[in-house]
Amino acid sequence: MSDILESLFTGTLSGVIVMVLISAAVIFLLRALYGPRGLLRDPRWDESNRRIRLKEAEDRERRLKEWQDRGERNDD
């Protein structure tokens, strides 16, 4: 068993594979904790982000309507 572990950590490619596996484990752990529907996700931030996105969408719609109105007036 110790020979297998030693060969796993001494080879160059093996070291890269171990680093990738450890990094992937950390990424998945953080995603499970703080990602969408995460266990430690703060619902106040989600609500705040929802309000901000809604306001930005309304602003985009308003600007689009103004732009279309200007285009119609310039065509006349």
N, C-alpha and C positions, 0 to 999 in steps of 0.2 A: 504494500500500500504506500509506503513512504517513497518507493522508487517512482510510482506513478505521480505522486504529488510533486516530487522533485523535478521530474521531466516536464510536468505541466508548467512550472514556474521558471524553469531555466531556459527554455527555448524562446527564440525571438518571436516567432509566429504564435507560439502558445501564450506568451505574455500579452500579446495584442488581443488574442481571443479572450483571455481572462479579463482584461481591462474593458473590453466591449461588453462582456456579460455583466460585470459589476455596474458599469454605467447604465446599461439597460435596466437592471434591477432598480437602481436609484430613480431613474426616469419614471418607471411604472409605479413605484411607490409614491413619488410626489404627485403623479397624475391621479392616483387613487385617492390621495388625501386632499388635494387642492384643485383637481381638474373639474370638468363638468360633473355635477352630481357627486362631488367629493365629500368625504366624511367631515373634513374640517373647514369646508367652504363657508364663508360668511354671507348669510342671506341679505344683509344690508347692502353689501357691495353689488350683489346681483340686482337688487331693486334700483339702486342708484344707476347702474349701467343701463338697465332697461329704460329708465326715465331719460337718460342722456341720449340713447339711441332713438327714442321716440321724438324728442325735441329736434335732433338732427334730421330725422326723416321729414318732420313738418317744415323745417327750414328749407330742405331741398325741394319739397313740393312747392313752397311759396316762391322760391327763386325760379323754378322751372315755369311756373305760371306767369311770373313777371316777364321772363325771357320770351315766352310765347306771345304774351300781349304786346310786347315791344315789336316783335317780328310782324305781327298782324298790322300794327299801326304803320310800320315802315313800308309795308306792301301797298298801302293805299295811296 
